[in-house]
Amino acid sequence: MTEPDFLRTTRAGYDAAPAEFAEFFGDLESSPLDRAILAAFAEFVRADGDGPVVDAGCGAGRVTAHLSGLGLQVSGTDLSPEMIDLARRTHPGLHFDVGSMTELDLPDNQLAGIVAWYSIIHIAPEHLDAAFAEFARVLAPGGRLLLAFQVGDDPRHLTEAFGRSVSLTFHRLRPDRISEQLRAVGIGITAQMVREPDHPGAAQVPQAFVLAQKRPA
């Protein structure tokens, strides 16, 4: 199967400047709401009986490491081999793989949870339904899903980042539409939240969290 262009360009974009992107995204210490929603996700997973969790589109592994610190059995996957190399060096005690959230190398009904933290923003809109169907496939019945993304309608496209030529598209999405797409593949909504941007270097648009759960069998 021919790889979609958006996967190729996203991989190349992050491969071009992995350390710079990792530094730009920073840590979670200045984002109490981000930490709170990640903590809620972790508490749900633990209350459900624990189990493996995947950080899909993990980048350099900052969220993967945070979730591990919250007691989850978590691994990370990302399109960019350079970002995965950086994640492995930065967090040597955790497991990271190169891969795409559109085609996870996992059996059906395997995961207790998936986090996609500002990573579905790089999925072309016409491929989102398929990506969510893939999440539903690998989540166990009752498994949890947490999405974070920028809110809006018009994508932002970068042709340069940190002095390097890239072709990166950041799709802004509507929470109600995302929730509708999740319900269509059997993932019910637990909560939605929209907040104002709190990172001075981030795109100055509202940010959304959607916490969801695959329907029990």
N, C-alpha and C positions, 0 to 999 in steps of 0.2 A: 504494500500500500504506500502511495506517495505521501510524504509528510506534509501537512498543511504549512503554508508559508508562515503563519503566525507563530508556530512552534519554532521554526528555524530562526526567525528574526529575533524572537525573545531570547532564545539560547545565546545567539551571537551577541546580543546587546549586553547581557549580564557577563558573558565570558570576557568582554572587552575591558571591564573595570570592576572585578569582583570586590577587591578591598575597598575601593572608593564607594561603591554602592553600600557595602556593609557598614561603613562608617557613617554614611549619610542617613541610613535608616536608624542608626543608633541603638539604644537599649530601651527597656521598658520602664526604667526608673522614674522618668518624668511623665508617665502616662498612667495615673491611678485608675482611670476607667478601663483602659486596656487590660491592666492587671486584674481588675475585678471580674471582667467577663471571662478571662482565661481561667481564673480561680473557680468561677461558677461552673464552667465546662468541666474542669478537672473534678470538682465535687460530684457532679452528675455521673461522670464515668466511674468514679470510685464507688458511689452508692449503687450503681448498677452491677457491681461485682468485679470491676476492673477488667483489664484485657488490653490487647495491643492498640495503640493509637498511631496514626500517621500524620505528620505535619507536611501537607502537600503543597509544594512550592516553598520549601523551607529556606531558600537562600543560604546565608551563612550560618543558620542554625540558632539564631537568638531565641526564637519562640520555642523551638524544640528543646533547648536547654532549660528554658523557663518552665515548660510543662514537666520535664524530668524532675526539676526541683520541687514541683507540686506533687510528686509521687507517682506520675504516670509512666507506663511502659511505652515509651514513645521513640519513634525513629523518624527520620526526615528523608524526603525525596525532592529532587529539583531537576529541571531541564538542563541547567548549566553545569557542566563538569568542573569548571573553574570555581563556581560557588560551592559545590560539593567538596572539592579539595580544601577550600578555606574552612568549611564547616568541620571537616575531619581534623584539621590541624588545631582549630580553636576549641573543639569539644571532643577530645580523643576518646572519652568514655562512652560516647553515643554512636549509634549506627546511622549512616547516611548512604543513600543510593542515588545514582543518576536515573531519572525516569520522568514520565509525564503523567499528570493527573488525569489526562484523557484516556490513558491506557495503563492502569496500575497492574503491576506484576504480582497479583495476589489472588488467592482463591475466593470464591463467593462466600459471603457471610462470615468474613474473617475478623473484622475490626470492631473494637468497642467504640472507636471514635476517629474522626477526621477533623483536622483544623486546616483551613485554607485561608491564611492570614495575608490579605492583600495580594493574593495570587490569581484568583479568578478574574482579576482586572486585566490580565493578559490573554484571556481566552476570547477569541472572536465570538461575537454574540450568537452567530448562527451555530456555534459548536457548544454553547452552554448546556443545552438540553442533554446532549450526549455526555458531557462531563458529569452532570448531576446524575444521570443514569448509571455512570460508572461508580460514583460514590455510593449509590443505592445498592449496586451489585456487591461491593466488597464490605459494606457495613453489615454487621450481624443484626438480626431483628432487635429493635430497641436501642441500637447504636446511635451515638450522638454525633452531630455535625455542627461546627462553628465556622462561619464565614465572616470576614471583614473586608470591606471594600469602600471605595469612594462613591458618593452619591451624585447623580446627575444624568444628563442625557448625551452630552457631546464628549467624545473621546479627546484625550490629549496625546499628541504624537511628538516624540523627541527624535531629532536627527543628529543630536550631539549631546554627549554627557561626559563631563570630566576631561574635556579636550579630545575625545575620541568620537568618531563617526559611529552612530548606532541607528537602528530603526525600531524604536520601542513605542508601542501603543498602550495607553492606560485607559481602559474603558470605564466610564462612570455608569453606575447602574442604579436602578430603582428598587428599594427593598420590597415593595409590594409585588413587583414583577418577579423578583428572585424567589420570593415565597411561593408564588403561584407555580413557578417552574419546579420547585422542590416538591410541592404537593402532588404534581403530576407524575412523579416517579416514586411516590410512596413514602416521602419524607415529610412528616408533619412539623409545624412550626411551634416552638416553645416560647420564643420571645424575639422581638425586633427592637433595636434601639438605634437612634441617630444622634450623633453628637457633633458639635462644632470642631474644626481642626484645632489640635493643641500642640502641634509640632511646627516650630517656626519655619522649617525648611520644606514642609510638606505642601502639597497642593492645597490652596485655601478654599476648599469645598467641604461640605459636611461629610462625615464618615459614618458608615453603618455597620452594625453587627446583626447577624441573624443566627440564632441558636435553634437547632432543630433536632429531630429524632426520627429515625427510621421506624415505621409502624411495626409493631410486633407481628410475628407470623400468625 
